[in-house]
Amino acid sequence: MIEAEKDVVDHMLSSLTTSLLQNRIAPSNEQVMHHFGIACESAGLIATEEAAIRMRVSREINNAQSVLEFIGRDADRLQ
């Protein structure tokens, strides 16, 4: 994931969390897309479905790698 895409993900997570805390309800799909558009705009990217999918897949891969690294560290300690 390129740096601008990471910025989009971080911006979205931050703004959606703020929105959730302020409104005390989960954001609608329209609100999520609105935040995505703003985050892309601020990072200089065009908000497209392909960009959203690529960022989601990249984020999932990073999360999986983090879990595998964590498991690997625990496995090392057990041996």
HTML snippet that shows the backbone in 3Dmol.js (N, CA, C, O; Angstrom):
<script src="https://3Dmol.org/build/3Dmol-min.js"></script>
<div id="view" style="width:600px;height:400px;position:relative"></div>
<script>
const pdb = `
ATOM      1  N   MET A   1       0.866  -1.178   0.000  1.00  0.00           N
ATOM      2  CA  MET A   1       0.000   0.000   0.000  1.00  0.00           C
ATOM      3  C   MET A   1       0.908   1.235   0.000  1.00  0.00           C
ATOM      4  O   MET A   1       1.844   1.335   0.794  1.00  0.00           O
ATOM      5  N   ILE A   2       0.615   2.159  -0.894  1.00  0.00           N
ATOM      6  CA  ILE A   2       1.426   3.367  -0.976  1.00  0.00           C
ATOM      7  C   ILE A   2       1.110   4.284   0.214  1.00  0.00           C
ATOM      8  O   ILE A   2       0.078   4.140   0.870  1.00  0.00           O
ATOM      9  N   GLU A   3       2.004   5.209   0.470  1.00  0.00           N
ATOM     10  CA  GLU A   3       1.864   6.100   1.637  1.00  0.00           C
ATOM     11  C   GLU A   3       0.549   6.881   1.610  1.00  0.00           C
ATOM     12  O   GLU A   3      -0.099   7.041   2.644  1.00  0.00           O
ATOM     13  N   ALA A   4       0.155   7.366   0.432  1.00  0.00           N
ATOM     14  CA  ALA A   4      -1.104   8.121   0.330  1.00  0.00           C
ATOM     15  C   ALA A   4      -2.292   7.253   0.713  1.00  0.00           C
ATOM     16  O   ALA A   4      -3.229   7.730   1.353  1.00  0.00           O
ATOM     17  N   GLU A   5      -2.261   5.973   0.324  1.00  0.00           N
ATOM     18  CA  GLU A   5      -3.348   5.058   0.686  1.00  0.00           C
ATOM     19  C   GLU A   5      -3.366   4.816   2.194  1.00  0.00           C
ATOM     20  O   GLU A   5      -4.437   4.714   2.792  1.00  0.00           O
ATOM     21  N   LYS A   6      -2.198   4.725   2.805  1.00  0.00           N
ATOM     22  CA  LYS A   6      -2.122   4.574   4.260  1.00  0.00           C
ATOM     23  C   LYS A   6      -2.712   5.798   4.942  1.00  0.00           C
ATOM     24  O   LYS A   6      -3.408   5.689   5.951  1.00  0.00           O
ATOM     25  N   ASP A   7      -2.424   6.965   4.377  1.00  0.00           N
ATOM     26  CA  ASP A   7      -2.987   8.202   4.925  1.00  0.00           C
ATOM     27  C   ASP A   7      -4.508   8.193   4.842  1.00  0.00           C
ATOM     28  O   ASP A   7      -5.184   8.635   5.771  1.00  0.00           O
ATOM     29  N   VAL A   8      -5.047   7.691   3.734  1.00  0.00           N
ATOM     30  CA  VAL A   8      -6.504   7.608   3.569  1.00  0.00           C
ATOM     31  C   VAL A   8      -7.099   6.704   4.641  1.00  0.00           C
ATOM     32  O   VAL A   8      -8.086   7.062   5.284  1.00  0.00           O
ATOM     33  N   VAL A   9      -6.502   5.539   4.832  1.00  0.00           N
ATOM     34  CA  VAL A   9      -7.017   4.591   5.829  1.00  0.00           C
ATOM     35  C   VAL A   9      -6.959   5.210   7.216  1.00  0.00           C
ATOM     36  O   VAL A   9      -7.931   5.133   7.968  1.00  0.00           O
ATOM     37  N   ASP A  10      -5.836   5.820   7.563  1.00  0.00           N
ATOM     38  CA  ASP A  10      -5.702   6.439   8.888  1.00  0.00           C
ATOM     39  C   ASP A  10      -6.701   7.569   9.077  1.00  0.00           C
ATOM     40  O   ASP A  10      -7.312   7.691  10.139  1.00  0.00           O
ATOM     41  N   HIS A  11      -6.869   8.398   8.048  1.00  0.00           N
ATOM     42  CA  HIS A  11      -7.814   9.519   8.129  1.00  0.00           C
ATOM     43  C   HIS A  11      -9.239   9.003   8.300  1.00  0.00           C
ATOM     44  O   HIS A  11     -10.001   9.524   9.114  1.00  0.00           O
ATOM     45  N   MET A  12      -9.594   7.976   7.528  1.00  0.00           N
ATOM     46  CA  MET A  12     -10.955   7.414   7.629  1.00  0.00           C
ATOM     47  C   MET A  12     -11.218   6.830   9.005  1.00  0.00           C
ATOM     48  O   MET A  12     -12.261   7.086   9.607  1.00  0.00           O
ATOM     49  N   LEU A  13     -10.271   6.046   9.502  1.00  0.00           N
ATOM     50  CA  LEU A  13     -10.464   5.440  10.816  1.00  0.00           C
ATOM     51  C   LEU A  13     -10.625   6.509  11.887  1.00  0.00           C
ATOM     52  O   LEU A  13     -11.466   6.385  12.778  1.00  0.00           O
ATOM     53  N   SER A  14      -9.828   7.543  11.796  1.00  0.00           N
ATOM     54  CA  SER A  14      -9.900   8.628  12.762  1.00  0.00           C
ATOM     55  C   SER A  14     -11.238   9.358  12.680  1.00  0.00           C
ATOM     56  O   SER A  14     -11.891   9.573  13.701  1.00  0.00           O
ATOM     57  N   SER A  15     -11.649   9.739  11.470  1.00  0.00           N
ATOM     58  CA  SER A  15     -12.882  10.507  11.341  1.00  0.00           C
ATOM     59  C   SER A  15     -14.118   9.665  11.642  1.00  0.00           C
ATOM     60  O   SER A  15     -15.082  10.176  12.212  1.00  0.00           O
ATOM     61  N   LEU A  16     -14.107   8.386  11.270  1.00  0.00           N
ATOM     62  CA  LEU A  16     -15.250   7.524  11.581  1.00  0.00           C
ATOM     63  C   LEU A  16     -15.350   7.266  13.083  1.00  0.00           C
ATOM     64  O   LEU A  16     -16.449   7.199  13.632  1.00  0.00           O
ATOM     65  N   THR A  17     -14.214   7.122  13.738  1.00  0.00           N
ATOM     66  CA  THR A  17     -14.221   6.936  15.196  1.00  0.00           C
ATOM     67  C   THR A  17     -14.770   8.177  15.878  1.00  0.00           C
ATOM     68  O   THR A  17     -15.582   8.077  16.798  1.00  0.00           O
ATOM     69  N   THR A  18     -14.334   9.340  15.435  1.00  0.00           N
ATOM     70  CA  THR A  18     -14.843  10.597  15.996  1.00  0.00           C
ATOM     71  C   THR A  18     -16.342  10.700  15.788  1.00  0.00           C
ATOM     72  O   THR A  18     -17.076  11.062  16.708  1.00  0.00           O
ATOM     73  N   SER A  19     -16.801  10.384  14.588  1.00  0.00           N
ATOM     74  CA  SER A  19     -18.228  10.430  14.268  1.00  0.00           C
ATOM     75  C   SER A  19     -19.017   9.469  15.155  1.00  0.00           C
ATOM     76  O   SER A  19     -20.082   9.815  15.667  1.00  0.00           O
ATOM     77  N   LEU A  20     -18.491   8.277  15.328  1.00  0.00           N
ATOM     78  CA  LEU A  20     -19.167   7.277  16.164  1.00  0.00           C
ATOM     79  C   LEU A  20     -19.271   7.751  17.608  1.00  0.00           C
ATOM     80  O   LEU A  20     -20.316   7.604  18.243  1.00  0.00           O
ATOM     81  N   LEU A  21     -18.182   8.320  18.123  1.00  0.00           N
ATOM     82  CA  LEU A  21     -18.197   8.794  19.507  1.00  0.00           C
ATOM     83  C   LEU A  21     -19.160   9.975  19.690  1.00  0.00           C
ATOM     84  O   LEU A  21     -19.825  10.086  20.720  1.00  0.00           O
ATOM     85  N   GLN A  22     -19.227  10.841  18.699  1.00  0.00           N
ATOM     86  CA  GLN A  22     -20.106  12.005  18.796  1.00  0.00           C
ATOM     87  C   GLN A  22     -21.579  11.622  18.666  1.00  0.00           C
ATOM     88  O   GLN A  22     -22.427  12.139  19.393  1.00  0.00           O
ATOM     89  N   ASN A  23     -21.876  10.720  17.741  1.00  0.00           N
ATOM     90  CA  ASN A  23     -23.267  10.379  17.453  1.00  0.00           C
ATOM     91  C   ASN A  23     -23.777   9.162  18.210  1.00  0.00           C
ATOM     92  O   ASN A  23     -24.985   8.953  18.322  1.00  0.00           O
ATOM     93  N   ARG A  24     -22.862   8.368  18.724  1.00  0.00           N
ATOM     94  CA  ARG A  24     -23.176   7.145  19.466  1.00  0.00           C
ATOM     95  C   ARG A  24     -23.957   6.121  18.664  1.00  0.00           C
ATOM     96  O   ARG A  24     -24.645   5.269  19.227  1.00  0.00           O
ATOM     97  N   ILE A  25     -23.846   6.210  17.343  1.00  0.00           N
ATOM     98  CA  ILE A  25     -24.421   5.199  16.464  1.00  0.00           C
ATOM     99  C   ILE A  25     -23.413   4.907  15.357  1.00  0.00           C
ATOM    100  O   ILE A  25     -22.604   5.761  14.992  1.00  0.00           O
ATOM    101  N   ALA A  26     -23.475   3.702  14.837  1.00  0.00           N
ATOM    102  CA  ALA A  26     -22.565   3.332  13.755  1.00  0.00           C
ATOM    103  C   ALA A  26     -22.894   4.146  12.511  1.00  0.00           C
ATOM    104  O   ALA A  26     -24.066   4.386  12.221  1.00  0.00           O
ATOM    105  N   PRO A  27     -21.874   4.573  11.773  1.00  0.00           N
ATOM    106  CA  PRO A  27     -22.130   5.365  10.565  1.00  0.00           C
ATOM    107  C   PRO A  27     -22.806   4.524   9.486  1.00  0.00           C
ATOM    108  O   PRO A  27     -22.592   3.315   9.399  1.00  0.00           O
ATOM    109  N   SER A  28     -23.616   5.177   8.674  1.00  0.00           N
ATOM    110  CA  SER A  28     -24.276   4.500   7.552  1.00  0.00           C
ATOM    111  C   SER A  28     -23.266   4.296   6.431  1.00  0.00           C
ATOM    112  O   SER A  28     -22.172   4.859   6.462  1.00  0.00           O
ATOM    113  N   ASN A  29     -23.631   3.501   5.457  1.00  0.00           N
ATOM    114  CA  ASN A  29     -22.764   3.290   4.299  1.00  0.00           C
ATOM    115  C   ASN A  29     -22.480   4.618   3.593  1.00  0.00           C
ATOM    116  O   ASN A  29     -21.367   4.848   3.118  1.00  0.00           O
ATOM    117  N   GLU A  30     -23.484   5.482   3.526  1.00  0.00           N
ATOM    118  CA  GLU A  30     -23.307   6.779   2.882  1.00  0.00           C
ATOM    119  C   GLU A  30     -22.290   7.630   3.639  1.00  0.00           C
ATOM    120  O   GLU A  30     -21.475   8.321   3.027  1.00  0.00           O
ATOM    121  N   GLN A  31     -22.339   7.580   4.965  1.00  0.00           N
ATOM    122  CA  GLN A  31     -21.372   8.338   5.759  1.00  0.00           C
ATOM    123  C   GLN A  31     -19.960   7.790   5.581  1.00  0.00           C
ATOM    124  O   GLN A  31     -18.997   8.552   5.501  1.00  0.00           O
ATOM    125  N   VAL A  32     -19.843   6.476   5.521  1.00  0.00           N
ATOM    126  CA  VAL A  32     -18.532   5.863   5.306  1.00  0.00           C
ATOM    127  C   VAL A  32     -17.974   6.305   3.959  1.00  0.00           C
ATOM    128  O   VAL A  32     -16.802   6.668   3.858  1.00  0.00           O
ATOM    129  N   MET A  33     -18.808   6.277   2.928  1.00  0.00           N
ATOM    130  CA  MET A  33     -18.345   6.697   1.607  1.00  0.00           C
ATOM    131  C   MET A  33     -17.990   8.185   1.593  1.00  0.00           C
ATOM    132  O   MET A  33     -17.047   8.593   0.915  1.00  0.00           O
ATOM    133  N   HIS A  34     -18.732   8.982   2.331  1.00  0.00           N
ATOM    134  CA  HIS A  34     -18.421  10.408   2.438  1.00  0.00           C
ATOM    135  C   HIS A  34     -17.040  10.600   3.069  1.00  0.00           C
ATOM    136  O   HIS A  34     -16.224  11.370   2.564  1.00  0.00           O
ATOM    137  N   HIS A  35     -16.784   9.901   4.168  1.00  0.00           N
ATOM    138  CA  HIS A  35     -15.478   9.993   4.827  1.00  0.00           C
ATOM    139  C   HIS A  35     -14.374   9.484   3.910  1.00  0.00           C
ATOM    140  O   HIS A  35     -13.276  10.041   3.891  1.00  0.00           O
ATOM    141  N   PHE A  36     -14.657   8.431   3.149  1.00  0.00           N
ATOM    142  CA  PHE A  36     -13.679   7.892   2.203  1.00  0.00           C
ATOM    143  C   PHE A  36     -13.336   8.937   1.140  1.00  0.00           C
ATOM    144  O   PHE A  36     -12.167   9.126   0.803  1.00  0.00           O
ATOM    145  N   GLY A  37     -14.347   9.603   0.623  1.00  0.00           N
ATOM    146  CA  GLY A  37     -14.121  10.643  -0.383  1.00  0.00           C
ATOM    147  C   GLY A  37     -13.270  11.781   0.145  1.00  0.00           C
ATOM    148  O   GLY A  37     -12.349  12.247  -0.526  1.00  0.00           O
ATOM    149  N   ILE A  38     -13.585  12.224   1.349  1.00  0.00           N
ATOM    150  CA  ILE A  38     -12.813  13.314   1.966  1.00  0.00           C
ATOM    151  C   ILE A  38     -11.373  12.880   2.218  1.00  0.00           C
ATOM    152  O   ILE A  38     -10.439  13.640   1.965  1.00  0.00           O
ATOM    153  N   ALA A  39     -11.195  11.657   2.718  1.00  0.00           N
ATOM    154  CA  ALA A  39      -9.854  11.153   3.005  1.00  0.00           C
ATOM    155  C   ALA A  39      -9.034  11.034   1.720  1.00  0.00           C
ATOM    156  O   ALA A  39      -7.858  11.398   1.697  1.00  0.00           O
ATOM    157  N   CYS A  40      -9.651  10.529   0.658  1.00  0.00           N
ATOM    158  CA  CYS A  40      -8.941  10.428  -0.623  1.00  0.00           C
ATOM    159  C   CYS A  40      -8.565  11.803  -1.137  1.00  0.00           C
ATOM    160  O   CYS A  40      -7.446  12.019  -1.602  1.00  0.00           O
ATOM    161  N   GLU A  41      -9.493  12.721  -1.052  1.00  0.00           N
ATOM    162  CA  GLU A  41      -9.244  14.083  -1.522  1.00  0.00           C
ATOM    163  C   GLU A  41      -8.066  14.709  -0.766  1.00  0.00           C
ATOM    164  O   GLU A  41      -7.204  15.348  -1.368  1.00  0.00           O
ATOM    165  N   SER A  42      -8.039  14.520   0.547  1.00  0.00           N
ATOM    166  CA  SER A  42      -6.960  15.122   1.339  1.00  0.00           C
ATOM    167  C   SER A  42      -5.612  14.474   1.043  1.00  0.00           C
ATOM    168  O   SER A  42      -4.571  15.105   1.223  1.00  0.00           O
ATOM    169  N   ALA A  43      -5.622  13.206   0.585  1.00  0.00           N
ATOM    170  CA  ALA A  43      -4.371  12.519   0.248  1.00  0.00           C
ATOM    171  C   ALA A  43      -4.001  12.683  -1.218  1.00  0.00           C
ATOM    172  O   ALA A  43      -2.962  12.188  -1.656  1.00  0.00           O
ATOM    173  N   GLY A  44      -4.850  13.380  -1.984  1.00  0.00           N
ATOM    174  CA  GLY A  44      -4.559  13.589  -3.394  1.00  0.00           C
ATOM    175  C   GLY A  44      -4.887  12.404  -4.278  1.00  0.00           C
ATOM    176  O   GLY A  44      -4.335  12.271  -5.370  1.00  0.00           O
ATOM    177  N   LEU A  45      -5.782  11.540  -3.818  1.00  0.00           N
ATOM    178  CA  LEU A  45      -6.191  10.376  -4.596  1.00  0.00           C
ATOM    179  C   LEU A  45      -7.626  10.543  -5.079  1.00  0.00           C
ATOM    180  O   LEU A  45      -8.389  11.342  -4.536  1.00  0.00           O
ATOM    181  N   ILE A  46      -7.977   9.786  -6.096  1.00  0.00           N
ATOM    182  CA  ILE A  46      -9.345   9.780  -6.593  1.00  0.00           C
ATOM    183  C   ILE A  46     -10.079   8.623  -5.926  1.00  0.00           C
ATOM    184  O   ILE A  46      -9.609   7.485  -5.953  1.00  0.00           O
ATOM    185  N   ALA A  47     -11.227   8.915  -5.329  1.00  0.00           N
ATOM    186  CA  ALA A  47     -12.007   7.895  -4.632  1.00  0.00           C
ATOM    187  C   ALA A  47     -12.734   7.026  -5.651  1.00  0.00           C
ATOM    188  O   ALA A  47     -13.735   7.442  -6.233  1.00  0.00           O
ATOM    189  N   THR A  48     -12.225   5.825  -5.858  1.00  0.00           N
ATOM    190  CA  THR A  48     -12.871   4.872  -6.757  1.00  0.00           C
ATOM    191  C   THR A  48     -13.105   3.570  -6.006  1.00  0.00           C
ATOM    192  O   THR A  48     -12.510   3.327  -4.957  1.00  0.00           O
ATOM    193  N   GLU A  49     -13.969   2.750  -6.551  1.00  0.00           N
ATOM    194  CA  GLU A  49     -14.223   1.447  -5.938  1.00  0.00           C
ATOM    195  C   GLU A  49     -12.959   0.598  -5.955  1.00  0.00           C
ATOM    196  O   GLU A  49     -12.680  -0.128  -5.000  1.00  0.00           O
ATOM    197  N   GLU A  50     -12.194   0.688  -7.042  1.00  0.00           N
ATOM    198  CA  GLU A  50     -10.959  -0.084  -7.142  1.00  0.00           C
ATOM    199  C   GLU A  50      -9.956   0.331  -6.066  1.00  0.00           C
ATOM    200  O   GLU A  50      -9.282  -0.514  -5.477  1.00  0.00           O
ATOM    201  N   ALA A  51      -9.863   1.631  -5.816  1.00  0.00           N
ATOM    202  CA  ALA A  51      -8.953   2.120  -4.769  1.00  0.00           C
ATOM    203  C   ALA A  51      -9.403   1.610  -3.409  1.00  0.00           C
ATOM    204  O   ALA A  51      -8.577   1.192  -2.597  1.00  0.00           O
ATOM    205  N   ALA A  52     -10.698   1.641  -3.158  1.00  0.00           N
ATOM    206  CA  ALA A  52     -11.225   1.161  -1.873  1.00  0.00           C
ATOM    207  C   ALA A  52     -10.926  -0.318  -1.682  1.00  0.00           C
ATOM    208  O   ALA A  52     -10.521  -0.739  -0.598  1.00  0.00           O
ATOM    209  N   ILE A  53     -11.123  -1.106  -2.731  1.00  0.00           N
ATOM    210  CA  ILE A  53     -10.861  -2.547  -2.643  1.00  0.00           C
ATOM    211  C   ILE A  53      -9.372  -2.800  -2.415  1.00  0.00           C
ATOM    212  O   ILE A  53      -9.001  -3.618  -1.574  1.00  0.00           O
ATOM    213  N   ARG A  54      -8.517  -2.094  -3.168  1.00  0.00           N
ATOM    214  CA  ARG A  54      -7.066  -2.271  -3.028  1.00  0.00           C
ATOM    215  C   ARG A  54      -6.618  -1.935  -1.603  1.00  0.00           C
ATOM    216  O   ARG A  54      -5.810  -2.654  -1.015  1.00  0.00           O
ATOM    217  N   MET A  55      -7.148  -0.837  -1.054  1.00  0.00           N
ATOM    218  CA  MET A  55      -6.779  -0.446   0.313  1.00  0.00           C
ATOM    219  C   MET A  55      -7.269  -1.476   1.321  1.00  0.00           C
ATOM    220  O   MET A  55      -6.564  -1.808   2.273  1.00  0.00           O
ATOM    221  N   ARG A  56      -8.475  -1.975   1.107  1.00  0.00           N
ATOM    222  CA  ARG A  56      -9.033  -2.973   2.027  1.00  0.00           C
ATOM    223  C   ARG A  56      -8.200  -4.253   2.008  1.00  0.00           C
ATOM    224  O   ARG A  56      -7.879  -4.807   3.059  1.00  0.00           O
ATOM    225  N   VAL A  57      -7.855  -4.715   0.813  1.00  0.00           N
ATOM    226  CA  VAL A  57      -7.055  -5.926   0.683  1.00  0.00           C
ATOM    227  C   VAL A  57      -5.674  -5.713   1.296  1.00  0.00           C
ATOM    228  O   VAL A  57      -5.173  -6.581   2.012  1.00  0.00           O
ATOM    229  N   SER A  58      -5.060  -4.570   1.022  1.00  0.00           N
ATOM    230  CA  SER A  58      -3.742  -4.277   1.593  1.00  0.00           C
ATOM    231  C   SER A  58      -3.806  -4.248   3.112  1.00  0.00           C
ATOM    232  O   SER A  58      -2.915  -4.762   3.790  1.00  0.00           O
ATOM    233  N   ARG A  59      -4.862  -3.646   3.640  1.00  0.00           N
ATOM    234  CA  ARG A  59      -5.024  -3.569   5.098  1.00  0.00           C
ATOM    235  C   ARG A  59      -5.179  -4.968   5.690  1.00  0.00           C
ATOM    236  O   ARG A  59      -4.595  -5.272   6.730  1.00  0.00           O
ATOM    237  N   GLU A  60      -5.968  -5.823   5.026  1.00  0.00           N
ATOM    238  CA  GLU A  60      -6.162  -7.189   5.513  1.00  0.00           C
ATOM    239  C   GLU A  60      -4.854  -7.976   5.475  1.00  0.00           C
ATOM    240  O   GLU A  60      -4.564  -8.747   6.389  1.00  0.00           O
ATOM    241  N   ILE A  61      -4.073  -7.783   4.426  1.00  0.00           N
ATOM    242  CA  ILE A  61      -2.778  -8.462   4.328  1.00  0.00           C
ATOM    243  C   ILE A  61      -1.856  -7.993   5.453  1.00  0.00           C
ATOM    244  O   ILE A  61      -1.185  -8.809   6.085  1.00  0.00           O
ATOM    245  N   ASN A  62      -1.819  -6.687   5.706  1.00  0.00           N
ATOM    246  CA  ASN A  62      -0.987  -6.165   6.796  1.00  0.00           C
ATOM    247  C   ASN A  62      -1.429  -6.719   8.138  1.00  0.00           C
ATOM    248  O   ASN A  62      -0.593  -7.071   8.970  1.00  0.00           O
ATOM    249  N   ASN A  63      -2.740  -6.800   8.358  1.00  0.00           N
ATOM    250  CA  ASN A  63      -3.249  -7.367   9.613  1.00  0.00           C
ATOM    251  C   ASN A  63      -2.855  -8.837   9.747  1.00  0.00           C
ATOM    252  O   ASN A  63      -2.453  -9.278  10.824  1.00  0.00           O
ATOM    253  N   ALA A  64      -2.970  -9.591   8.657  1.00  0.00           N
ATOM    254  CA  ALA A  64      -2.604 -11.008   8.691  1.00  0.00           C
ATOM    255  C   ALA A  64      -1.113 -11.172   8.979  1.00  0.00           C
ATOM    256  O   ALA A  64      -0.721 -12.051   9.747  1.00  0.00           O
ATOM    257  N   GLN A  65      -0.284 -10.329   8.368  1.00  0.00           N
ATOM    258  CA  GLN A  65       1.156 -10.406   8.614  1.00  0.00           C
ATOM    259  C   GLN A  65       1.472 -10.089  10.072  1.00  0.00           C
ATOM    260  O   GLN A  65       2.349 -10.715  10.667  1.00  0.00           O
ATOM    261  N   SER A  66       0.768  -9.127  10.647  1.00  0.00           N
ATOM    262  CA  SER A  66       0.981  -8.784  12.053  1.00  0.00           C
ATOM    263  C   SER A  66       0.630  -9.953  12.959  1.00  0.00           C
ATOM    264  O   SER A  66       1.350 -10.245  13.913  1.00  0.00           O
ATOM    265  N   VAL A  67      -0.472 -10.616  12.660  1.00  0.00           N
ATOM    266  CA  VAL A  67      -0.887 -11.778  13.458  1.00  0.00           C
ATOM    267  C   VAL A  67       0.140 -12.886  13.328  1.00  0.00           C
ATOM    268  O   VAL A  67       0.510 -13.504  14.326  1.00  0.00           O
ATOM    269  N   LEU A  68       0.608 -13.150  12.111  1.00  0.00           N
ATOM    270  CA  LEU A  68       1.604 -14.196  11.911  1.00  0.00           C
ATOM    271  C   LEU A  68       2.898 -13.872  12.639  1.00  0.00           C
ATOM    272  O   LEU A  68       3.523 -14.762  13.217  1.00  0.00           O
ATOM    273  N   GLU A  69       3.305 -12.614  12.618  1.00  0.00           N
ATOM    274  CA  GLU A  69       4.515 -12.215  13.348  1.00  0.00           C
ATOM    275  C   GLU A  69       4.323 -12.410  14.844  1.00  0.00           C
ATOM    276  O   GLU A  69       5.226 -12.885  15.533  1.00  0.00           O
ATOM    277  N   PHE A  70       3.150 -12.046  15.347  1.00  0.00           N
ATOM    278  CA  PHE A  70       2.856 -12.213  16.764  1.00  0.00           C
ATOM    279  C   PHE A  70       2.891 -13.686  17.145  1.00  0.00           C
ATOM    280  O   PHE A  70       3.470 -14.053  18.167  1.00  0.00           O
ATOM    281  N   ILE A  71       2.277 -14.526  16.330  1.00  0.00           N
ATOM    282  CA  ILE A  71       2.271 -15.964  16.599  1.00  0.00           C
ATOM    283  C   ILE A  71       3.684 -16.508  16.540  1.00  0.00           C
ATOM    284  O   ILE A  71       4.067 -17.346  17.357  1.00  0.00           O
ATOM    285  N   GLY A  72       4.462 -16.035  15.573  1.00  0.00           N
ATOM    286  CA  GLY A  72       5.837 -16.481  15.433  1.00  0.00           C
ATOM    287  C   GLY A  72       6.676 -16.138  16.644  1.00  0.00           C
ATOM    288  O   GLY A  72       7.509 -16.936  17.075  1.00  0.00           O
ATOM    289  N   ARG A  73       6.461 -14.942  17.202  1.00  0.00           N
ATOM    290  CA  ARG A  73       7.204 -14.550  18.420  1.00  0.00           C
ATOM    291  C   ARG A  73       6.819 -15.430  19.595  1.00  0.00           C
ATOM    292  O   ARG A  73       7.674 -15.819  20.389  1.00  0.00           O
ATOM    293  N   ASP A  74       5.528 -15.746  19.711  1.00  0.00           N
ATOM    294  CA  ASP A  74       5.091 -16.632  20.793  1.00  0.00           C
ATOM    295  C   ASP A  74       5.649 -18.033  20.612  1.00  0.00           C
ATOM    296  O   ASP A  74       6.027 -18.681  21.588  1.00  0.00           O
ATOM    297  N   ALA A  75       5.704 -18.502  19.387  1.00  0.00           N
ATOM    298  CA  ALA A  75       6.238 -19.834  19.121  1.00  0.00           C
ATOM    299  C   ALA A  75       7.715 -19.896  19.491  1.00  0.00           C
ATOM    300  O   ALA A  75       8.179 -20.906  20.020  1.00  0.00           O
ATOM    301  N   ASP A  76       8.458 -18.826  19.217  1.00  0.00           N
ATOM    302  CA  ASP A  76       9.869 -18.769  19.567  1.00  0.00           C
ATOM    303  C   ASP A  76      10.074 -18.844  21.080  1.00  0.00           C
ATOM    304  O   ASP A  76      11.004 -19.491  21.561  1.00  0.00           O
ATOM    305  N   ARG A  77       9.190 -18.169  21.822  1.00  0.00           N
ATOM    306  CA  ARG A  77       9.317 -18.159  23.288  1.00  0.00           C
ATOM    307  C   ARG A  77       8.993 -19.529  23.883  1.00  0.00           C
ATOM    308  O   ARG A  77       9.540 -19.899  24.923  1.00  0.00           O
ATOM    309  N   LEU A  78       8.107 -20.282  23.230  1.00  0.00           N
ATOM    310  CA  LEU A  78       7.701 -21.577  23.767  1.00  0.00           C
ATOM    311  C   LEU A  78       8.750 -22.653  23.539  1.00  0.00           C
ATOM    312  O   LEU A  78       8.762 -23.660  24.246  1.00  0.00           O
ATOM    313  N   GLN A  79       9.626 -22.461  22.571  1.00  0.00           N
ATOM    314  CA  GLN A  79      10.611 -23.492  22.255  1.00  0.00           C
ATOM    315  C   GLN A  79      11.820 -23.393  23.131  1.00  0.00           C
ATOM    316  O   GLN A  79      12.748 -24.190  22.995  1.00  0.00           O
TER     317      GLN A  79
END
`;
const viewer = $3Dmol.createViewer("view");
viewer.addModel(pdb, "pdb");
viewer.setStyle({}, {cartoon: {color: "spectrum"}});
viewer.zoomTo();
viewer.render();
</script>
